[in-house]
Amino acid sequence: MSETPMPGMAKPATPTPLLGPSVVVPGGVVVAPAVAAVAAATVPAATVNAAAAAASLASANPNGGSSTSVAAAASQAEPDMKGWLLKWTNYLKGYQKRWFVLSKGVLSYYRSKGTMMQCLRAPRSPTRLVVPTSSLPDSNSLSSNNALMKKHSKKLKKNQAEMAHTCRGTISLHGALIHTVDSCTFVISNGGTQTFHIKAANEVERQSWVTALELAKAKAIRAMESDEEEEDNTANTIPSEELNLVVRELTVRLENLKTCYDLITKHGAALQRALSELETGDDLANKTKIVSERATLFRISSNAMINACSDYLQTAQTQGHKWSKMLQHERDQKLHLEEMVEQLARQHSHLEQAATRHRPNAATSASDDEDNEFYDAQEEGGSVTQEDSSFILNIPVTTHHNHRRNSNDATGSSSEGEDGNSETQQVLVVAENLDNMDVTDRISVHSSQALTPTLANQSKVVRKRRTRVPDKPNYPLNLWSIIKNCIGKDLSKIPMPVNFNEPLSMLQRLTEDFEYSEILDKAAQAKDTCEQLAYVTAFTVSSYSTTSNRTGKPFNPLLGETYECDRTDDLGWRCINEQVSHHPPMAAQYCEGRGWRCWQEFTMTSKFRGKYIQIVPLGYAHVEFPATGNRYTWRKVTTTVHNIIVGKLWVDNHGDMEIFGERNAKGVKCHLKYLPYSYFTRDTQRRVKGVVMDSSNQVKWVVNGTWDSKIEIAPVTSTSGSTENPVYKTGNYKTAWTRRMPPPDSDRYYNFTLLACQLNEPEPGVAPTDSRLRPDQRLMEDGKWNESNQEKLRLEEGQRARRRQREAEAETAAAEGRPYPPYEPIWFGKEKEEGTDNLVHVYNGTYWDAKAKGDWSKCSTIF
């Protein structure tokens, strides 16, 4: 077997007969240690010394790499870019000088340049130190040398301990966002875990770093995609045609080996007979000639046998690496499947035991155990009873200022910042007797569902819209053949067929958040800030109502794709959405209604684990009421899709949500808890409970209900108990939101609500990048799924081609020393978020004017 060089080492040259281990001397000449003395006559002394040193190194480590290998490793260790920059640390220290290193798609920073170089130079294997005999110490100096050696050893251990902690933070660029704040400042964020705020000395230095980071990001994306494609090709291309070709070729090689074996056996026996006859002594010359002929035939057969073995071995080695990867892939999938089956059996056993010992009056608590993941959820959500109206809630004890900073820390603050306060306060909410509730109060709130204006109140004719979409066709699909290669990958990077989709894009799904916009209309009329926040809270919960029976995946928008929804004539609001980033996927939205305006920058991280899909939103949503100057901000909770392999698909929303006020509502906040679905609890399933607090952290309103049915709110009438564990008594509950159920036959068309059926309805005058014009989505809605899959692949390949073109242009610009502007959305621009250093996409206010003029010249062709 030929020796394979390690990564980072130079490939060995063609073997050359030498007297000893080979050495590379200056000039690239390969010599042997024995020849080094000959070179001394013609080569200068410095060169001879270098050659001798190289020979000594080769003799000390004959199996190691040559100095060419060392040079190659050193050159590969060189970073793409490095230098001093100022990095934001915290409010006390501000910007601090740090040494930044960009290498292999990862940006790292250190406190000093020296520590970074120590890390790069730290030996990876023991190093031999050869000391000439003449320089060895005598016996009188051994004690002093021992003391020096001990001191040096302690210092070395201390340096090694420091080296392990010198890197202060790293950020991977393959999914990072790079924003330019001003002439010297730029921000790098990967959307979920790290954010670096960096300041350069001048604009030229800032542009150099930004260009280098963009190029490194493009290379990292290409490397990641090539690795995934190689892995997919290894797992998918072997089993059918290629495997048959390889087996056929190996069969031919084996037949050649058998033929050669028969020839060797035949000619070997003939040679043995000739040698036996040679010993008889008669006609010696003729028999010698026969023996020579038999030996020649035997030698030819042996050479043929050697060549056939070499061909067989070469073919087997060529395919061996690919087969090993395929075998490892199948072994991993088998382990995943065995694990899931084992967990399913364990869950079934636990469920039987729990059902056996469960009693109606047994008080059990909610369980977050992962063993509950495969149970089928109940179809209908329960209503809030009087018993449910009293509950205990743990509230984090944080101030408003620290909350916003800590929220950013959780999703990408500096690694040098201090940890947030994790203390909690337990509050008890007790409801009054609901039998004495004022009926007129509840009726008046129920009537708020009809806040949408009628035709009689409109000055213009309301457009008649469709009430349903075509029925979903029933196409068979081998689920396991598709998902077995997707375990552990990001959901947004898996090329799923449209069989898993619904005929709406992610931009249209975001628009569904405003299906119950009348709650915001009611909030705009509220005089009390805490009551207004209670209605805003009900609005945030209402956006999850459709997830209880909608398990289809929306289409991933293309970069630059837009979606407008103008419902001012009947619902009183209009919104515009745009896909502003592709890596990571990010959408920006702006909506304006009656006395309110709402906007958000939506991005998420999603992982497919074989048993479930988990989606964690990362962006913030905002709503503002211009009449009062009140603004509220929140982040959505985690959504999990269960029973991917076994059982009926169902969705659960769980986690903590904090809605906090800004501007004139600063200090007011609501803490809301979405309880996870569990069979081992007496709580109502899909329960949501929370409290609204004023600027002095006093609870003023209580929020209670379920995210798939309704939300009720009630004011706090009295407070008792201690400061650490207060007890709040509420007044009468009133319904802030009640879900409008979809039509009875909606299961035939993706469980769409009335608004969802109208989102993809063709409409004249929209932008050429609008989701309604996306061909694969339209074909799927029309029931042509095979054609839709082909169009989907075409659109995705076109997007990849446009991205490669931008990367090539960026590399050309970098080579020419000129800046290359990154992709900029059309209808949204980057601005610094109020109260933080984060850059967010904000609506620039030009879309509706462009639509009125019919001017779509800024739009590119993406479909």
Order of alpha helices (4+ residues) and beta strands (2+ residues): beta-beta-alpha-alpha-alpha-beta-beta-beta-alpha-alpha-beta-beta-beta-beta-alpha-alpha-alpha-beta-alpha-beta-alpha-alpha-beta-alpha-alpha-alpha-beta-beta-beta-beta-beta-beta-beta-beta-beta-beta-beta-beta-beta-beta-beta-beta-alpha-alpha-alpha-beta-beta-alpha
